[in-house]
Amino acid sequence: MTVPRKARAVGFNHVALEVGNIDEALEFYGKIFDFKLRSKSETSAFIDLGDQFLALQQGRRQSPDDGRHFGLVVDDRDAVREALTREGVQVLPGRFLDFLDPWGNRIEIVPYDNIQFSKTDAVLRGMGMTDLEKNESARKELAEKGMGPA
């Protein structure tokens, strides 16, 4: 019997969020994050994340997210916490830094230094972020998988 060939999932190209209004969404996210806009139309916008992107699409109709969320990797989680407080955005209870945007999309803020996910040196150079590093725990996890120095 032949084993069917399967594709291996290797990562994410983008995450798409439904929002009520593109301009309002860009204004909201611009108060929380420093980002480069890849492109924009009346019904969508694309926020550049180097070799990935966040797609905003007009037309959210479902109720706010509860457990469903995605983790957005940042270089400075404390700066996000400060921006959320400054803008009056409630941080959700729990051990992580989660919040709901005005359209009910739940976002968890994840610090780059503490996760296995890595940008290549070329991508970091292109983003002007060559100073990002991993903490000891993340380096150890990567090394155990053969994905980094010991």
BAFI-3210 file (N, C-alpha, C; in Angstrom, 3 decimals, decimal comma, padded with zeros to 6 digits):
// residues 150
n [1|2|3|4|5|6|7|8|9|10|11|12|13|14|15|16|17|18|19|20|21|22|23|24|25|26|27|28|29|30|31|32|33|34|35|36|37|38|39|40|41|42|43|44|45|46|47|48|49|50|51|52|53|54|55|56|57|58|59|60|61|62|63|64|65|66|67|68|69|70|71|72|73|74|75|76|77|78|79|80|81|82|83|84|85|86|87|88|89|90|91|92|93|94|95|96|97|98|99|100|101|102|103|104|105|106|107|108|109|110|111|112|113|114|115|116|117|118|119|120|121|122|123|124|125|126|127|128|129|130|131|132|133|134|135|136|137|138|139|140|141|142|143|144|145|146|147|148|149|150]
n.u [000,838|000,564|001,776|000,072|001,275|002,077|001,858|004,061|003,356|004,785|004,804|003,417|002,118|000,483|-001,947|-005,378|-007,565|-010,859|-012,329|-014,259|-013,956|-011,544|-009,855|-010,293|-009,334|-006,608|-005,882|-006,379|-004,581|-002,223|-001,845|-000,997|001,082|004,220|004,416|004,837|002,965|001,985|000,221|-002,955|-006,494|-009,916|-011,283|-009,456|-006,290|-002,775|-000,436|002,946|005,151|007,806|008,824|006,299|002,763|000,088|-003,214|-005,876|-009,294|-012,253|-015,414|-016,320|-018,457|-019,043|-019,371|-017,401|-014,101|-013,333|-011,683|-010,371|-007,627|-004,667|-001,103|000,809|003,981|006,317|008,886|009,027|007,304|006,494|006,227|003,964|002,056|002,057|001,098|-001,467|-002,638|-002,455|-004,199|-006,558|-007,348|-008,522|-006,645|-006,872|-007,832|-005,483|-002,407|-001,047|-000,403|-003,060|-005,558|-008,621|-009,351|-011,156|-013,079|-013,419|-011,437|-009,208|-006,015|-002,875|000,024|003,329|006,644|009,531|012,045|011,611|010,658|010,514|010,179|011,832|013,253|015,088|018,520|018,755|016,104|015,642|017,574|016,479|014,207|015,288|016,001|018,208|019,164|017,683|017,429|017,464|016,320|017,907|016,361|014,811|016,892|017,962|015,795|015,650|018,215|018,001|016,344|017,964|018,168|019,685|022,508|024,180]
n.v [-001,175|002,184|005,033|008,021|011,072|013,937|017,435|019,455|021,559|024,692|027,244|030,569|032,756|034,949|036,538|037,075|039,592|040,494|043,627|046,530|048,962|050,074|052,412|053,270|051,020|051,037|053,411|052,755|050,509|051,819|053,456|051,693|050,095|050,400|050,404|049,410|050,178|047,975|047,883|049,341|049,447|050,440|048,485|046,818|046,331|045,978|045,147|045,317|042,796|042,178|039,323|038,391|039,177|041,181|041,052|043,239|043,193|044,620|044,209|042,725|040,485|038,579|037,586|038,884|037,480|034,736|032,430|031,978|033,222|034,990|034,978|037,785|038,708|040,777|043,311|044,598|044,037|045,400|048,033|047,767|047,122|049,550|051,279|050,212|050,759|053,575|054,147|053,298|050,657|047,606|045,162|041,714|039,349|037,017|035,156|036,066|038,713|039,770|041,234|042,708|043,993|046,886|045,562|043,086|041,171|038,954|039,339|038,131|039,265|038,606|038,286|038,636|037,711|035,492|033,212|030,357|030,935|032,483|035,159|035,398|036,500|038,143|039,024|040,393|042,417|043,763|044,751|046,547|045,734|044,533|044,177|042,420|039,696|036,335|034,972|032,980|030,644|030,366|030,096|027,658|025,877|026,075|025,098|022,459|021,416|021,411|023,828|026,036|027,647|025,953]
n.w [000,000|-000,845|000,758|001,097|-000,251|001,647|002,272|004,169|006,844|007,217|008,304|008,756|006,348|006,467|008,627|008,667|009,632|010,377|010,283|011,258|009,843|007,608|007,693|010,351|011,691|010,972|012,201|014,917|015,326|014,694|016,886|018,766|017,742|015,996|012,636|009,171|006,370|003,921|001,732|000,693|000,332|-000,251|001,144|002,370|004,044|004,355|006,649|006,995|008,045|007,696|006,365|006,433|006,837|008,174|007,471|007,075|006,810|005,696|007,259|009,564|011,227|013,156|016,641|019,453|019,917|022,064|023,350|020,962|019,168|018,034|018,187|018,270|017,460|019,023|019,448|021,865|024,501|026,811|025,917|024,336|026,285|027,727|025,706|025,276|027,773|027,767|025,658|026,661|026,353|027,417|029,077|028,889|031,448|032,886|032,397|030,204|027,799|026,541|024,437|023,240|020,061|018,757|017,223|018,185|017,768|019,166|020,481|021,280|022,787|022,116|023,163|021,124|021,984|023,568|022,326|020,042|017,358|014,668|012,858|009,833|009,501|007,255|006,846|009,260|008,947|006,745|007,957|009,658|012,219|013,544|016,084|017,611|019,830|021,180|024,315|026,924|027,415|025,058|023,169|024,034|023,568|020,749|020,069|020,981|019,076|016,939|015,646|016,144|017,779|020,476]
ca.u [000,000|001,327|001,428|-000,161|002,189|001,475|002,651|004,404|003,083|006,072|004,679|002,321|002,403|-000,260|-003,174|-006,371|-008,529|-011,990|-012,531|-015,430|-013,583|-010,097|-009,169|-010,363|-008,442|-005,233|-005,688|-006,277|-003,339|-001,131|-001,636|-000,430|002,282|004,953|004,402|004,895|001,815|002,406|-000,705|-004,272|-007,601|-011,077|-011,805|-008,403|-004,967|-001,773|000,619|004,168|005,865|009,018|008,499|004,913|001,955|-001,214|-004,219|-007,106|-010,362|-013,476|-016,609|-016,490|-019,861|-019,189|-019,225|-015,995|-013,382|-013,162|-010,392|-009,712|-006,725|-003,377|-000,001|001,553|005,324|006,805|010,218|008,952|005,965|006,158|005,764|002,576|001,246|001,934|000,228|-002,835|-003,094|-002,606|-005,360|-007,751|-007,706|-008,444|-005,880|-007,711|-007,241|-004,686|-000,961|-000,494|-000,842|-004,097|-006,555|-009,549|-009,407|-012,535|-013,979|-013,527|-010,336|-008,349|-004,607|-001,910|001,311|004,387|007,966|010,407|013,197|011,232|009,975|011,327|010,034|012,985|013,418|016,466|019,323|018,429|014,797|015,844|018,279|015,506|013,261|016,019|015,878|019,310|019,530|016,823|018,094|016,673|016,800|018,542|015,363|014,483|018,086|018,069|014,759|016,069|019,373|017,535|015,724|018,963|017,858|020,465|023,718|023,943]
ca.v [000,000|003,416|006,095|009,257|012,183|015,051|018,649|019,783|022,939|025,271|028,559|031,427|033,879|036,085|036,351|038,052|040,012|041,280|044,850|047,285|050,032|049,997|053,600|053,227|049,944|051,513|054,412|052,035|049,756|052,785|053,979|050,619|049,533|051,071|049,463|049,908|049,739|047,375|048,428|049,642|049,783|050,844|047,369|045,997|046,920|044,960|045,642|044,575|042,186|041,623|038,253|038,025|040,382|041,149|041,562|043,757|043,137|045,244|043,381|041,812|040,257|037,620|038,099|038,970|036,242|034,358|031,750|032,066|034,364|034,712|035,603|038,761|038,821|042,160|043,487|045,227|043,787|046,453|049,204|047,482|047,260|050,992|051,864|049,771|051,542|054,963|054,237|052,829|049,311|046,686|043,926|040,626|038,631|035,828|035,335|036,605|040,066|039,642|042,291|042,697|045,249|047,390|044,694|041,809|040,260|038,758|039,313|037,888|039,880|037,645|038,896|037,916|037,084|034,359|032,175|029,648|031,605|033,336|035,800|035,244|037,724|039,000|039,654|041,380|043,557|044,482|045,410|047,471|045,220|043,588|044,044|041,460|038,469|035,374|034,751|031,674|029,581|030,194|029,558|026,242|025,145|026,029|024,210|021,074|021,001|021,547|025,055|027,173|027,282|025,393]
ca.w [000,000|-000,953|001,709|000,342|-000,019|002,361|002,396|005,551|007,216|007,594|008,926|008,326|005,464|007,004|009,389|008,216|010,644|009,891|011,065|010,803|008,926|007,379|008,208|011,810|012,142|010,841|013,250|016,189|015,401|014,653|018,235|019,587|017,124|014,928|011,515|007,796|005,584|002,660|000,739|001,245|-000,557|000,543|001,936|002,965|004,257|004,637|007,516|006,723|009,164|007,102|005,424|006,702|006,941|008,821|006,538|007,661|005,812|006,182|007,249|010,711|011,568|014,249|018,003|019,875|020,198|023,462|023,378|019,645|019,116|017,425|018,901|017,481|018,010|019,068|020,025|023,181|025,053|027,772|025,160|023,945|027,507|027,978|024,676|025,548|028,918|027,299|024,762|027,361|025,901|028,545|028,967|029,365|032,581|032,579|032,536|028,970|027,446|025,515|024,393|022,108|019,323|018,768|016,452|018,879|017,466|020,342|020,109|022,360|022,486|022,422|022,960|020,189|022,628|024,405|021,546|019,060|016,071|014,380|011,554|009,358|009,595|006,107|007,087|010,329|008,347|005,925|008,860|010,516|013,589|013,716|017,492|018,310|020,248|021,943|025,677|027,113|027,281|023,636|022,503|024,399|022,817|019,351|019,962|021,161|017,803|015,878|014,911|016,624|018,535|021,817]
c.u [000,892|000,830|001,222|000,836|001,440|002,427|002,926|004,104|004,377|005,969|003,483|002,837|001,728|-001,411|-004,121|-007,364|-009,644|-012,197|-013,731|-015,111|-012,061|-009,370|-009,174|-009,424|-006,989|-004,921|-005,507|-004,924|-002,113|-000,859|-000,935|000,934|002,910|004,995|004,503|003,700|002,308|001,544|-002,077|-005,250|-008,766|-011,529|-010,737|-007,126|-004,029|-000,615|001,823|004,802|007,145|008,673|007,091|004,092|000,667|-002,187|-005,443|-008,150|-011,634|-014,626|-016,767|-017,964|-020,046|-018,998|-017,742|-015,401|-013,320|-011,778|-009,643|-008,881|-005,542|-002,322|000,778|002,898|005,796|008,202|010,176|007,533|005,552|005,653|004,324|001,659|001,011|000,984|-001,230|-003,427|-003,378|-003,872|-006,641|-008,250|-007,486|-007,599|-006,734|-007,035|-006,488|-003,215|-000,294|-000,976|-001,776|-005,029|-007,478|-009,442|-010,865|-013,539|-014,065|-012,473|-009,434|-006,914|-003,773|-000,576|002,420|005,744|008,871|011,502|012,879|010,560|010,920|011,274|011,204|012,885|014,867|017,201|018,979|017,099|014,936|016,575|017,310|014,482|013,941|015,994|016,986|019,713|018,663|017,593|017,114|017,203|017,333|017,573|015,030|015,673|018,232|017,045|015,141|017,232|018,947|016,870|016,709|018,781|018,652|021,671|023,331|024,117]
c.v [001,251|004,444|007,378|010,340|013,319|016,240|018,895|021,263|023,539|026,662|029,306|032,524|035,133|035,605|037,429|038,324|040,790|042,443|045,596|048,299|050,049|051,197|053,628|052,153|050,382|052,572|053,725|051,335|050,667|053,437|052,962|050,168|050,499|050,067|050,188|049,328|049,229|047,891|048,587|049,905|050,228|049,744|046,474|046,809|045,802|045,587|044,732|044,081|041,532|040,600|037,709|039,309|040,109|041,799|042,021|043,798|043,714|044,251|042,413|041,716|039,360|038,304|038,148|037,595|036,002|033,722|031,864|033,343|034,025|035,469|036,505|038,995|040,269|042,209|044,036|045,093|044,876|047,712|049,000|047,649|048,741|051,646|051,465|050,571|052,983|055,141|053,726|051,474|048,352|045,460|042,832|039,894|037,387|036,160|035,905|038,035|039,956|040,837|042,050|044,032|045,721|046,503|043,295|040,791|040,170|038,561|039,092|038,479|038,980|038,311|038,025|037,146|035,780|033,223|031,525|030,305|032,567|033,926|035,556|036,571|038,681|039,721|040,715|042,611|044,415|045,239|046,451|047,056|044,218|043,383|043,048|040,188|037,590|035,274|033,318|030,515|029,313|029,627|028,069|025,408|025,011|025,059|022,750|020,537|021,076|022,809|026,264|026,706|026,773|026,440]
c.w [000,000|000,062|000,919|000,734|000,670|002,361|003,881|005,805|007,752|008,222|008,399|007,411|005,998|007,873|008,898|009,338|009,973|010,843|010,490|009,736|008,810|007,963|009,735|012,373|012,060|011,903|014,611|016,305|015,368|015,996|019,142|019,068|016,134|013,773|010,187|007,049|004,234|001,518|001,375|000,109|000,320|001,495|002,556|003,137|004,679|005,399|007,368|008,017|008,650|006,049|005,636|006,701|007,685|007,858|007,327|006,557|006,418|006,153|008,392|011,089|012,787|015,600|018,376|020,170|021,696|023,565|022,068|019,589|018,224|018,213|017,966|018,159|017,902|019,673|021,442|023,742|026,040|027,063|024,696|025,150|027,823|026,971|024,902|026,712|028,502|026,465|025,406|026,909|027,059|028,202|029,582|030,525|032,121|032,642|031,293|028,760|026,247|025,592|023,208|021,401|019,281|018,031|017,050|018,522|018,690|019,891|021,358|021,931|023,011|022,172|022,089|020,915|023,331|023,638|020,555|017,683|015,844|012,979|011,130|009,514|008,455|006,312|008,178|009,808|007,548|006,758|009,748|011,972|013,900|015,168|018,263|018,617|021,005|023,360|025,780|026,907|025,817|022,873|022,785|023,625|021,349|019,167|020,090|019,903|016,647|015,063|015,390|017,392|019,927|022,888]
res [m|t|v|p|r|k|a|r|a|v|g|f|n|h|v|a|l|e|v|g|n|i|d|e|a|l|e|f|y|g|k|i|f|d|f|k|l|r|s|k|s|e|t|s|a|f|i|d|l|g|d|q|f|l|a|l|q|q|g|r|r|q|s|p|d|d|g|r|h|f|g|l|v|v|d|d|r|d|a|v|r|e|a|l|t|r|e|g|v|q|v|l|p|g|r|f|l|d|f|l|d|p|w|g|n|r|i|e|i|v|p|y|d|n|i|q|f|s|k|t|d|a|v|l|r|g|m|g|m|t|d|l|e|k|n|e|s|a|r|k|e|l|a|e|k|g|m|g|p|a]
***
